[in-house]
């Protein structure tokens, strides 16, 4: 494909503006219609030639997907030039080349790889490889603006990039209030792209449908049997991204009504519905109350609404938006979701007041503020967003509250949402399985007592998969906690909270951001692995590093 840039270009700005006019053509160029034909011819030639291929030759087609993904990422790396033109152009803090050079490199290298490697529908093994390698590739490519624009080390830049794409929200950066706005925008954009999954966005913009899309969607998505809103993977992707975009726009409108400026509203709309938690301020959402914004309380409740929407199964959103509004309350997983939220908020409020020894009149005066703080933090951690209005390390939250926070950090949000954690549905199924075990004790030996949720019997194979994932999740958290304790002076509780936050894609932990930034590179690498394992639900990453697929 040839793109003719205008002659006599006087500035980088004109080149990039021309790029945006050519954007539809660039995306169309990534279409697979020609690739499908090439793949069909290639397969016929391979059958004629015969012979034994090595594992690397058999999986070479994976580079086609990675090349196309890299090309799309190259286009996205130019989007921060918009806030650069508006806010940073006349600043000496950053130069446009911070984004232009990596964007050009990603796009050109990706396009060359894609053109020289034939396309093929991936097997389950190939889909796992593409998923794991694709997320690693995006993490590396996304790190370059942080290295060149902020002069950060590779490990810190890679950490921040992976934290963004996985919507974890753990940061090793301080001084956000004075940071170049184009860099802040890129941080927020990585979380919005990672909210529904990098590959789902890639599939949507590159028009990849059919069995290839189904394989990648399954490999990247939650490892549990769930239904789709409509038949056809591409139609499902369009519906998911339409709902996602709707809540993004809704959050922007609400945040503007609450008094945020346009830049803050855009960034927080990206990181709220994606349940990522990156903010443009070091104080996170506490910034607005601390700086006496007149509608700071409205902003907090609006953020709670969007966070809870992000933590809800998007299939439930589809049902609600198509007329079945009651599904928000009657769905099996949603009942547990609301139950955990309500119970946690009630316990934290009780814990706060019973420790303070206040009179009834004093409790009545403080109740609204305590309730709002408890609701916000429980919503933030249950949905794995990670925003803060009150630091969870302060004495405002006592020991019981901190333990509750830790438990809901492990549970996380709903299946089919943007939230992290083990997921509410799995937690509920495990509880039902334990209940079934209790019943088997006092029922006749030959009695069949299945695990039933929402009127459906959960197969034994599904139960095994859920139990296996649950235990490997806890093992990884424990291993990461031990590594943290060995290479730092953090205590056991702080070490556990750091890895639990990484695995759950949460963000908050029981020590300071400055301490996180100063941790040993081995700990940071461990957390990077934890963030990727948590976002991909372990299996693709474990598959990549195991010996089985290479045999």
N, C-alpha and C positions, 0 to 999 in steps of 0.2 A: 504494500500500500504506500502511496506517495502523498505527502501533505505539503502543499505549496505555501510557504510563509510569505507574507507581503514583502516586497522589495523596499529597500531603504528603511528598514526598521531602526529606529533611533534609540530604543530602550528595551530592557527586559519586559517592562510592563506591556508593551504592544505585542510582543511575542506571546506572552501568556494569555492576553486577551484573545488573540487569534486562536490559541489552543482551546479555549473554552467554547469558541464558536464551532470548532471542529470536533468537540467531544462526542456528539452523537455518532459521527462517522467512525471515530476511534473505537467506540463500544461495538458498533456494528461489525467492525473488522475482526472482532474476537468471536464472532458467531461460528458455530461448529459445522455448518452444513457441508462446507468443503472438506473439513477434517473427517467427517463420517465417511465420505467417499474414499478418501485416502486410506482410512483404516480398513475399509472393506477390501480394497485392492491389496493392501499390505498383508492382510490375513490370508488371502488366497495365494499370494506369492510364498508366504511362509509355509503353507501346507504343501506346496509343490516342492519346495526345497527340502523340507523335512529336516532331519538332524536334531541333535540334542542341543538345547540352548542353556546357557548359564542362568542363574537366578537374576543376575544383573541385566542380562539381555531381555529376559522375560518381563522385567519390571521397568524397562527403559521408558515406556510410554508415560510413566508417572511424571517425567520431566515436562511433558506436554501440558499437563494440568498446572504444575508449579510455574512454568513459564507464563501461562495465561494469567495466573493469579498475580505473579510479579508485575506483569504489564498493567493490570487493573490497579494494583497498589501504587504504581508509578503515577498514574493519573490522579489518584486520590492525594498523593503527596503534594500536589500543586494547589489543592484547595486552601491550605493556610495562607496562600498569597493574598487571599481576599482580605482577611484582617491585617495582613502585613501592609497592604496598600492604605488601609484606613487608619491604622494606629501606629505602625512601626516604621513606616517608610522613611521618616525624617529622624529616626532615632539611630544612635550609634551603637545600640545594644546588639543588633542583629542585621544580617544582610539577606537579601532574597535568595542568594545562591545556597543558603542552608537547606532550602527545599527544592530548588531547581536542579541542582546537581544529582542528589539521590533520586529524584523523580525521573530525570532523563536516563540515569543508569538503570533503574529498575525497569522502565518501560522498554528501552532498547534491548537490554539483555533478555528480558522476558519474551519479547516478540521474536528475537532470533531463536531462542530455545523452542518456542512454540512452533515456529515455521519449519524447524529442522527435525523435530521429533513427531512421529505420527500419533494420531489420536486412537484410543481404544477404550471401550467400555470397561471400567475397572472391576476386578473381582473384589470379593470381600477383603482379601489380603491387600490388594492395591489401594482400595478405599481407605484402609487403616493407615497405610504408608502416606498417602496424599494428605490425609487429615493431620497426622502428627508432624510431617515435614512442612506442610503449609503453614501451620501455626508457628513453628520455629522460624520459618523464613520471614513471616510477617513481623515477628518479634525483632529479628535482626535488622530488617530493612527500616522498621519504624524507629529504631534506636539512633539512626544517623543524624536527624535534626537535633537531638539532645546532645550528641557528642560535639557536633560542629557549632551549634547555636549557643550552647551553655557551657561548653568545654568540660563535659562530664566524661568520666572513664567509661570504657565499654561496658563493664559489668553493671554500673549504675544506670547507664542509658538503656541497656538491654533489660534490666530489671523493671525500669519504669515503663518501657514499651510493652513488655509481656503483661505487666500489671494492668496496663490500659486495655489491650486487646482481650484479655481474659476477664475484664470488668472486675478485677479484684479490688483495685483502689488503694493498695498499699503504696505509699510514696517514699522515696528517698530524697525528694527535693524539698527545700525550704525557700522562703522568700518569694512565694507565689504572687503576692500583691504587687511586686515590682518586676516580675518576670515579663519578657516580651509576650504580647498578646497572641501573636501568631503561634508561639510555642504552646501557650495554654490551650489555644484552639485545637492544635494537633493532639494534645493529650486527651481532650474531651472527645474529639472525633474518633480516636482509636477505641474508646469505650463504646461509642454509639455503633461503630462497625462491628465490634465484638459482641454486642448485646444479643442479637439473634444468631450470631455465628459468622465468622469471616467467610466460610465457604457458602453459606446460604446467600450472603450478599453477592459473592462472586458468581454463583449460579444464576441469581436474579438478573445481574447486569450483563452477563455474557450469554444469556439465553440458553444455557445448557439444561436440557430437559431429559426426559426418558429415563432409561435404566441407569445411566451414568449419574444423573442428578439424585436418583433414589439411593444409590449406593453411598454417595458422599453425604447426603442428608442424614442417612442412618448412622454412618460412622461418626459424624460430628455431633449428632443429637443425643438426647438422653437415652441411656441404655435400659429402657423399660418399654414394654408393649403398650402403646397408646394409639388412639385412632387419629385420623386426619379430618380436618373440617370438610374437605371436598375430595372427590377422586382426582388423581393426577398430581404428581409431585410439583410441577411448575405452577399449577393453579393454587396449590397449598402455599407455595412460597410467595406468590403474589398476595394472597390473603394475609399471611403473617406480616409481610412488610407493609401492607396497607394499614393494618391495625397498629403496628409499631410506629408508623409515620403519623397516624392520627393522634396517638398519645404524646408524641414528640411535639406536635403543633399545639395540642391542648395545654401541655405543661408550659410551653413558651408563653402562651396567652395568659395563663394563671400567674406566672412569675412576673410578667410585665404589669399586670393588674396589682400585684403586691409591691411594686416599686423597684424591682430590679432594673438596671439599665439593659440595653439591648444585648450587649456583649455577655453579661452575666446570665441573662435569660436564655440565650442561645446555648451557652456552654452547659448550664445546669439542666436544660431540657435534653441535651445529649446524654448526660451522665446520670440522670434521674430515672428515666424509663428503662435505660439499659442496666439499672441497678449497679452502676460502676462506682460512683461516689467521689470521683475527682471533683475538686472545687477550684475556683479561681482565687481563693483566699486561704491563707494558712489556718484561719479560725473555722474553716468549713462553713456550715450554715449558721453557726453562732455569730458570724460576722455581722449579720443584719440587725440582730438585737443589740449587740455590743456597740454598734454605731448608730443606735437610736432611729432605725428606720421606722416610720409611723405604722407600717403594715407588716412588721416582722412576724407577728403571730399568724397572720393570714398566709404568709410565705411558708411557715412551718407546717401548717395544716395542708396547704396545697402540695407540698413536697411529700407529706405522709400519703396523701391520696395517690400520687403518681408512683411512689415507691411500692405501695401495695398492689397497684395495677401491674407494675413490672414483675412482681413476685407471683402473679396469678397466671394459671395456665391459659395460654392464648386461645385454646379451643373453647374455654369457658367464655372468654371475651367475644369470640365469634358467635357463640350461642346467644349471649346477652344482646349483642348488636343486631342480631337477626330476629329478635323478638322474645327469646326465652330468658328474660331478665332474672327470673328466680333461680336460674342455674348457678348464679353467683353464691347463693346460700344453700342450695339443695344438693349440689355436687358433693360426692363422697369426700374427695380431697379438700374441697373448700370448707366443709364443716370442720375438719381437723385444723385447717389453716386459721380460721377465725377463732377456734377454740384455743389454739396455742397462743395466738395474739392476745386474746382477752385474758387468759389465765396468767400469762407473763406480765402484762401491764398491771393487773390486780395485785399480784404478789410483790412486784417492785414498789408500788405505791404503799402497800401494807408494810413492807420492810423499811421504807423511808420513814414513815410516820411513827412506827413503834420504836424506832431507834432515837427519834428526836424528843420524845416525851413532851409533846405539845398538848395544850388544852384543846377542847373541841372548837372553840372560837378561832384559835390560831390555825388549827387544821383546816377549818372552813376557808380561811383567808388564803392559805397556801395551796389548797387542793388543786386549783386550776393549773398553776404553774408546775406542780409536781406531776399531775396527770399528763400534761402536755409533754413534759420532758421524758416521762416513762413511755408514753405512746410513740413519740418520735424515735427514741433509741431502740425500742423493741421492733418497730416497723423497719428501721434502718438495718438492724442486724438479722432479723428474720428473712428479709428479702435480699440480704448480702450487699446492700447498697454501701453502707459505711459512712454516711454523713453523720456529723456530730453537732448537737446544739449544747450538750453538756459533756465534757470529757469523761469517758467511762473510767478513767483512772482516778478521778477526784473522789473526795469523801461524800459527795452527794449521793453516790451509789455505794451501798455497803456490801459486805461479803456475800450475802444471799443474792443480791441483785447481780453482782459480778459472776456468780456461778450460773445464774439463769441466763445471762448474756452468753456465757460460754456454751451452754447446752443448745440454745437456739442458733448459735453460729454453726454448730455441727449439723443441725436439722436443715436449715435453709428454707427456701421457698418451694413453690409447686413445680411439679414436672411440666415441661412444655412452657416454662416461663424464662425470663432472662436471669433469674436468681441462681445463686450457687448453693452449696451444701448438698447433703445426701438426698434431700427432697422430702417434703411432707408425705407424699403418697407412699414412698418406701418405708418411712417411719411408721405410718399407719398400718401398712401390710405386715411389717414385722411385729407390731403390737397384736394384730389379729392372729398371726401365726402362733405367738406365745399363748394367746387365749385358747386357741385350738389345742395346744399341747396340754393345757390344764384340763380341758374337757375330756381328753382322751384318758386321763388318769382314772376318772370315776365312771366312765362309760364302758360298756362291754368291750372286750378285746377285739372283736370283729367289726365293731362300729366304725363307719367311715365318717370322719369329721373333716370336711374340706375347709380351706381358708376362703371365705367369701367376702368380697367387697363390692358394694353397689350392685348386688344381685348376681355377680359373676364369680365363678370359681377360679382362683388363682392356681395355675398349673404348678406342679412340683418343680419343673425346670425353671420357671420364673422365680419361685421362692429361693431356689439355690443361687440364682444369679444375683438377686437382691442381697441375700446373706453374704455372698462372696464379696460383693462390692462394698458392703458395710464394713466387713472385717479388714479388707485391704486398706480402706479409707482410714480406719483407726490405727492400723499398723504404720501407715505412712506418716500420720500425724505424730505418733509416738517416736518413730525413727527421726523425723525432723526435729522434734523437741530435744532428743538426746544430742544430735549434732549441734543444735543451737547452744545447749548447755556446755558442751565440750569446748567450743570455740568462742565463748563469750563469758561474761560475768553475770549474766541474767540468771535469776532463780528458776526453779522448776515451773512455777505458775506462769511466769513471763515467757519462758521458753516454749511451753505448751501453747500459749495464746498466739505466739508468732506463727507457728506452723499451722495451727488450726485456722487462723485467719487466711493464710495462703491457700490451704487445701479447700477451704470453703468459699474462696473468692470474696472474702468479707471486707477487709480493709483495716478496721480498728484492732488494736492489740493492747496489752497491758504494760507498755513502756512507751517512751517518747519517739517521735519521728526522727529527732536528732540522733537518738541511740540507734534506731534502725539504719540510718545512713552510715553510721560508723562501724557497723558489724563487719565481721570478717567476710571476705569474698566467698568462702566456702558456704557460709550460712546463706548468703544472698543467692548463690547458685542452687542451694537446696530449696529455698523458697520459690525460685523460678520454676523448678521441676514440680513443686507442689501446686503452684498456680496453674500450670498447664495440665497436670494430672487431674486437678479438681474440675477445671473447665471442660476437659474432654472425657471426664468420668473414667479416668485411669486407663481404660482398655487400649485405645490407639497408641498412647505413649508407651505402655508396657509392651505392646506388640512390637513397636519399633526397636526397643532395646533388648528384646528377648532373642534367643538363638533360633527358636523354632521357625520363623518365616525365612531365615537365611539358609535353611538346609535344602 
